[in-house]
Amino acid sequence: MLHPVRLLPVTFLLGSLIGTALLMIPAAHNGKGSADIMAASFTSVSAVTVTGLVNVDTATYWTTFGHVIILLLAQIGGFGIVTLATILGVFVGGRLGLRSRMAAQVDLHLTNLGDVVPLLKRIALVMLAFELVLAAILGWRFRTEYDESWGDALWNGLFYAVMGFNNAGFTLHTDSLVGFAGDAWLILTISVAVFVGAVGFPVLAELFRRWRHPSRWTIHTRLTVWGSLLLFVVGAVTFGLAEWNNSATIGTMSTFDKVVTSIEGGVMPRSGGFASVDYGQATQETTLIGSIMMFIGGGSASTAGGIKITTFLLLAYVILAEVRGDPEVAIGSRKIGSQTLRQALTIALLAVMLVATSTLALLALGDVSTDEALFECSSAFGTAGLSMGVTGDLPAASQLILMFLMFVGRVGTVAAASALALRGRPRRFHLPEERPIIG
């Protein structure tokens, strides 16, 4: 039997392989015969990891059957394959074995094994209810504003609701949301779905219980909520300032539409992947800030990738404590343990090395600029799905690198490392301390 930590990457890998096989069915592809193996595998990995990066045009390359497969892969990947299987076990059997609880605990980043079953039930009910409400809102909009048939409108509404809440970023339109750039109703609804989905299931569960009492929130919830809001504001403001007069993006829009698009620009780089502007025409400031936002990602145990908000903020608190000369890192009235800080530092450094190495590899393998290579790699690792329009033009080797980044970004650097070395070897003695010169 696989250890629960190893089970997580294995299930996502199997899910990607099954998705590839399904997309290779001739009925899933517009054209004769089966889909190209690279298109099928890249799309499958992107869907299972809820990224949204594509190397072919989703709207025209895949049939409705293919779109259904992509939607199901994204929904399963958003739940988490292990979590979804465990949820089915809860509702069918009512009870879970210890191994199933432990597997779900790893997938959801929970510290208390007893929280697994109650949280799983809330996840299933809240997620499905939220997506159905979003599907109805978006379906009504597609019907009334764009004169689509009720069948097409409801299908589009469901597709975008699932992709939005799961932060997947796949669209049924060739230009993503560029054609809806002036539709505040559509843009803001999808943005809300992405923001909520990127917060994380444990945080959503606690907010439902204690939304009236912020002082009773756990440190994790505080970091995630306030960190998400901070990054959203910073992202929206910097996007607006950088693109305000750029005629290739939002420069020719009305002031209201500029504000709406800037709000979207503060949400989507975190992990959403939808775009109502062409990022290939954006300023260097926007692509750099976007790369940083995608690298950070969203909340733990959410549908987002990246190093996660809590990791980023913990490192910020470490710097703050060192500048102040504080002997301990504290948030509010709580001390943060040294092991937690070491984990945060390890995740961040591994991620920096991974993205930097991958960026250099893309530069060596393909005819892309540094901005494009960094943006694509950050998007893949952060499972964001935004692109400067070069993904499909990259050579196969570069696309394989992006697939690996999507996989690691979704499964998590800690889980990926833990799958290779499940536990550290305890040391029963302490070595003498020595301090090398720093700086």
C-alpha positions in Angstrom: 0.0 0.0 0.0 1.2 3.5 -0.9 1.9 6.0 1.9 -0.8 8.8 1.8 1.9 11.3 0.9 3.0 9.3 -2.1 -0.6 8.5 -3.0 -1.3 12.2 -3.9 1.1 12.6 -6.8 0.4 9.1 -8.0 -3.3 9.7 -8.3 -2.8 12.9 -10.2 -0.5 11.2 -12.6 -3.0 8.4 -13.2 -5.7 11.0 -13.7 -3.6 12.7 -16.3 -3.0 9.5 -18.1 -6.6 8.5 -18.1 -7.5 12.0 -19.3 -5.0 11.7 -22.1 -6.5 8.4 -23.2 -10.1 9.9 -23.2 -9.0 12.9 -25.2 -7.4 10.6 -27.8 -10.8 9.1 -28.6 -11.6 10.3 -32.1 -15.0 11.7 -31.0 -13.2 14.2 -28.7 -11.3 15.8 -31.6 -12.5 18.0 -34.4 -10.9 16.4 -37.4 -10.0 12.9 -38.8 -8.6 10.3 -36.5 -7.4 10.8 -33.0 -6.0 14.0 -31.5 -2.3 14.8 -31.5 -0.7 13.0 -28.5 1.0 16.2 -27.4 -2.2 18.1 -27.5 -4.1 15.5 -25.6 -1.5 15.0 -22.9 -0.8 18.7 -22.4 -4.6 19.5 -22.2 -5.2 16.6 -19.8 -2.4 17.6 -17.4 -3.5 21.2 -17.6 -7.1 20.2 -16.8 -6.3 17.7 -14.0 -4.0 20.3 -12.4 -6.6 23.0 -12.9 -4.2 25.2 -14.8 -5.7 26.2 -18.1 -2.6 26.5 -20.2 -3.3 25.2 -23.7 -1.2 24.3 -26.7 -4.2 24.1 -29.0 -7.4 26.2 -29.2 -9.8 24.6 -26.8 -12.9 26.1 -28.5 -12.1 24.7 -32.0 -9.8 21.8 -31.6 -12.0 19.8 -29.3 -15.6 18.7 -29.8 -18.4 19.0 -27.3 -17.5 15.5 -26.1 -13.9 16.7 -25.6 -15.1 19.8 -23.7 -17.1 17.5 -21.4 -14.0 15.5 -20.7 -12.0 18.6 -20.0 -14.7 19.9 -17.6 -14.8 16.6 -15.7 -11.0 16.5 -15.5 -11.0 20.0 -14.1 -13.8 19.2 -11.6 -12.0 16.1 -10.4 -8.7 17.9 -10.2 -10.3 20.8 -8.4 -11.7 18.5 -5.7 -8.5 16.6 -5.6 -8.6 13.0 -6.8 -8.0 11.6 -3.4 -10.4 13.9 -1.8 -13.1 13.1 -4.4 -12.7 9.4 -3.9 -12.9 9.9 -0.1 -16.0 12.1 -0.4 -17.7 9.3 -2.4 -16.8 6.9 0.4 -18.3 9.2 3.0 -21.6 9.6 1.2 -21.8 5.9 0.1 -20.4 4.1 3.2 -20.7 6.8 5.9 -17.4 5.8 7.4 -13.8 6.1 6.5 -10.8 3.9 7.3 -7.7 5.4 8.8 -5.7 5.2 5.6 -8.5 7.1 3.7 -8.6 9.7 6.4 -4.8 10.1 6.2 -4.8 10.4 2.4 -7.5 13.1 2.5 -5.7 14.8 5.3 -2.6 15.2 3.1 -4.6 16.4 0.2 -6.4 19.0 2.3 -3.4 20.1 4.3 -5.2 19.4 7.6 -3.4 19.1 10.9 -6.2 17.3 12.8 -7.3 13.9 11.5 -10.7 14.3 13.2 -11.5 17.3 10.9 -11.5 15.2 7.7 -15.0 13.8 7.5 -16.9 16.9 8.6 -14.9 19.1 6.2 -15.3 16.7 3.3 -19.1 16.8 3.6 -19.0 20.6 3.7 -16.6 20.8 0.7 -18.9 18.6 -1.5 -22.1 20.5 -0.6 -20.7 24.0 -0.7 -18.7 23.5 -3.9 -21.6 22.0 -5.9 -24.1 24.6 -4.6 -21.7 27.5 -5.4 -21.1 26.1 -8.9 -24.8 25.6 -9.6 -25.6 29.2 -8.5 -22.8 30.5 -10.7 -23.9 28.4 -13.6 -27.4 29.8 -13.4 -26.1 33.4 -13.2 -23.7 33.1 -16.1 -26.2 31.0 -18.1 -28.9 33.7 -17.7 -26.3 36.3 -18.9 -25.3 34.3 -22.0 -29.0 33.9 -22.8 -30.2 37.5 -22.3 -27.1 39.5 -23.4 -25.7 37.3 -26.2 -28.9 35.8 -27.5 -27.6 32.2 -27.1 -30.1 29.3 -27.1 -31.0 28.1 -23.6 -29.0 24.9 -24.2 -25.8 26.8 -25.3 -26.3 29.4 -22.6 -26.6 26.9 -19.7 -23.8 24.8 -21.0 -21.5 27.8 -21.3 -22.6 29.0 -17.8 -21.9 25.6 -16.3 -18.5 25.3 -18.0 -17.4 28.8 -16.9 -18.7 28.2 -13.4 -16.8 25.0 -12.9 -13.6 26.5 -14.5 -13.9 29.6 -12.5 -14.4 28.1 -9.0 -11.7 25.5 -9.8 -9.4 28.2 -11.1 -8.9 26.2 -14.3 -9.1 28.9 -16.9 -10.3 26.9 -19.9 -12.7 28.7 -22.1 -15.1 27.8 -24.9 -14.1 31.0 -26.8 -11.0 31.3 -28.9 -9.8 34.6 -27.3 -10.6 33.6 -23.7 -12.6 36.5 -22.2 -11.3 39.2 -24.6 -14.6 39.2 -26.4 -16.4 40.0 -23.1 -14.0 42.8 -22.0 -16.8 45.3 -21.6 -19.2 43.0 -19.8 -18.7 43.8 -16.1 -21.4 41.3 -15.1 -19.6 38.4 -16.7 -16.1 39.4 -15.8 -16.8 40.2 -12.1 -18.9 37.0 -11.6 -16.1 34.8 -12.9 -13.6 36.9 -10.9 -15.5 36.3 -7.7 -15.6 32.5 -8.4 -11.9 32.5 -8.9 -11.2 34.5 -5.8 -13.3 32.2 -3.6 -11.9 29.0 -5.1 -8.3 30.2 -4.5 -9.0 30.8 -0.7 -8.9 27.1 0.2 -11.5 24.7 1.6 -10.4 24.7 5.3 -10.5 28.5 5.3 -14.0 28.6 3.7 -15.2 26.1 6.3 -13.9 28.3 9.1 -15.4 31.4 7.6 -18.8 29.8 7.4 -18.5 29.0 11.1 -16.9 32.1 12.4 -17.5 34.9 9.9 -18.9 37.2 12.6 -15.9 36.7 14.9 -12.6 37.4 13.0 -10.7 37.6 16.3 -11.4 33.8 16.7 -10.0 32.9 13.3 -6.9 30.6 13.3 -3.6 32.0 12.2 -3.9 30.1 8.9 -7.3 31.7 8.1 -6.1 35.2 9.0 -3.0 34.9 6.8 -5.0 33.5 3.9 -7.9 36.0 4.0 -5.9 39.2 4.7 -3.1 38.0 2.4 -5.5 37.3 -0.4 -7.1 40.7 -0.1 -3.6 42.4 0.1 -2.4 40.7 -3.1 -5.7 41.4 -4.9 -5.4 45.1 -4.1 -1.7 45.2 -5.1 -2.4 43.3 -8.3 -5.4 45.4 -9.3 -3.7 48.7 -8.6 -0.4 47.8 -10.4 -2.3 46.3 -13.4 -4.4 49.5 -13.7 -1.4 51.8 -13.4 0.7 49.8 -15.9 -2.0 49.4 -18.5 -4.1 52.5 -18.1 -2.7 54.2 -21.2 -1.8 51.1 -23.2 -4.0 51.1 -26.2 -3.2 47.5 -26.9 -5.0 46.4 -23.7 -7.2 48.8 -21.8 -6.1 52.2 -23.0 -9.1 52.8 -25.3 -11.7 51.5 -22.8 -14.0 53.7 -20.7 -12.9 54.5 -17.2 -15.5 52.0 -15.8 -14.3 49.2 -18.0 -10.7 50.0 -17.1 -11.5 49.6 -13.4 -13.4 46.4 -14.0 -10.5 44.9 -16.1 -8.0 46.0 -13.4 -10.1 44.2 -10.8 -9.9 41.1 -13.0 -6.2 41.7 -13.4 -5.8 41.6 -9.6 -7.6 38.3 -9.4 -6.7 36.1 -12.4 -2.8 36.1 -12.1 -3.2 34.5 -8.6 -4.5 31.3 -10.2 -7.5 32.0 -12.4 -6.2 31.9 -16.0 -9.0 33.9 -17.6 -8.0 37.0 -19.5 -10.0 39.8 -21.1 -6.8 41.4 -22.4 -4.0 40.0 -24.5 -1.1 39.5 -22.2 1.2 39.3 -25.1 0.5 43.1 -25.6 0.8 44.0 -22.0 3.6 46.1 -20.5 6.7 44.6 -19.0 5.6 45.8 -15.6 2.3 43.9 -15.9 4.0 40.6 -17.0 6.6 40.9 -14.2 4.0 41.6 -11.5 1.8 38.9 -13.0 4.7 36.4 -12.8 5.3 37.2 -9.2 1.6 36.8 -8.4 1.4 33.5 -10.2 4.5 32.3 -8.4 2.9 33.1 -5.0 -0.4 31.5 -5.9 -3.4 31.1 -3.6 -4.4 29.5 -0.3 -3.3 26.1 0.9 -5.7 23.2 0.2 -7.3 25.3 -2.5 -7.4 24.9 -6.3 -4.5 27.3 -6.6 -0.9 26.4 -7.2 2.3 28.3 -6.4 4.2 28.4 -3.1 0.9 29.6 -1.4 0.0 32.8 0.4 0.9 31.5 3.9 4.4 30.5 2.7 5.0 34.0 1.3 3.6 35.8 4.3 5.6 33.6 6.8 8.8 34.6 5.0 7.8 38.2 5.2 7.2 37.8 9.0 10.7 36.2 9.3 12.3 39.2 7.6 10.2 41.6 9.8 11.3 39.8 13.0 14.9 39.9 11.9 14.8 43.6 11.1 13.2 44.3 14.5 15.6 42.1 16.3 12.8 39.9 17.7 14.1 36.5 19.0 11.0 34.7 17.8 8.6 35.0 14.8 5.1 35.8 16.1 1.8 36.6 14.4 -0.6 38.2 16.8 -0.3 36.4 20.1 1.0 33.2 18.5 4.6 32.0 18.1 5.4 30.3 14.8 7.5 27.2 15.3 10.9 26.8 13.7 9.9 23.7 11.8 7.1 25.6 10.1 9.4 28.4 9.1 12.0 25.9 7.8 9.2 24.3 5.7 8.2 27.7 4.3 11.8 28.5 3.4 12.4 25.1 1.8 9.2 25.4 -0.3 10.1 28.9 -1.5 13.8 28.1 -2.3 12.9 24.9 -4.2 10.2 26.8 -6.1 12.6 29.6 -7.1 15.2 27.1 -8.3 12.6 25.1 -10.2 11.1 28.1 -12.0 14.5 29.7 -12.7 15.9 26.5 -14.1 12.8 25.9 -16.2 12.9 29.5 -17.5 16.5 29.0 -18.6 15.5 25.7 -20.3 12.8 27.4 -22.2 15.2 30.1 -23.4 17.6 27.5 -24.5 15.0 25.3 -26.3 12.7 27.8 -28.0 12.7 31.2 -29.6 11.1 33.1 -26.7 12.0 36.2 -24.8 13.0 36.2 -21.1 9.7 37.8 -20.3 7.7 35.1 -22.2 9.7 32.3 -20.7 9.4 33.5 -17.1 5.7 34.2 -17.6 4.9 30.8 -19.0 6.9 29.0 -16.3 5.4 31.0 -13.5 1.9 30.4 -15.0 2.5 26.7 -15.1 4.0 26.4 -11.6 1.3 28.6 -10.2 -1.4 26.6 -12.1 -2.7 30.0 -13.3 -3.1 29.3 -17.0 -2.3 32.8 -18.2 -0.2 33.0 -21.3 1.5 35.6 -23.5 0.4 33.5 -26.5 3.5 31.4 -27.1 2.5 28.1 -25.5 1.4 26.4 -28.7 4.5 27.6 -30.5 6.9 26.1 -28.1 8.8 22.9 -29.0 7.7 19.6 -27.5 10.5 19.6 -25.0 9.5 23.0 -23.7 5.9 21.9 -23.4 7.0 18.8 -21.4 8.7 21.2 -19.0 5.5 23.2 -18.6 3.6 19.9 -18.0 6.0 19.0 -15.2 5.7 22.5 -13.7 1.9 22.2 -13.7 2.1 18.8 -12.0 4.5 20.0 -9.3 2.6 23.2 -8.8 -0.7 21.4 -8.2 0.6 18.5 -6.1 2.8 20.8 -4.0 6.5 21.0 -3.6 6.4 19.5 -0.1 4.2 16.6 -1.2 6.5 16.0 -4.2 9.6 16.0 -2.0 7.9 13.9 0.6 6.9 11.3 -2.0 10.7 10.7 -2.5 11.7 10.8 1.2 8.7 10.1 3.5 10.4 11.0 6.8 13.5 12.5 8.0 15.9 10.5 10.2 15.7 11.7 13.8 19.0 12.7 15.4 19.5 11.8 19.1 22.3 14.2 19.7 23.1 17.9 19.1 26.1 19.1 17.2 28.2 22.1 18.5 27.0 25.4 17.0 29.1 27.6 14.8 28.1 30.8 13.0 29.5 31.5 9.5 29.9 35.1 8.3 26.7 36.3 6.6 26.6 39.3 4.2 
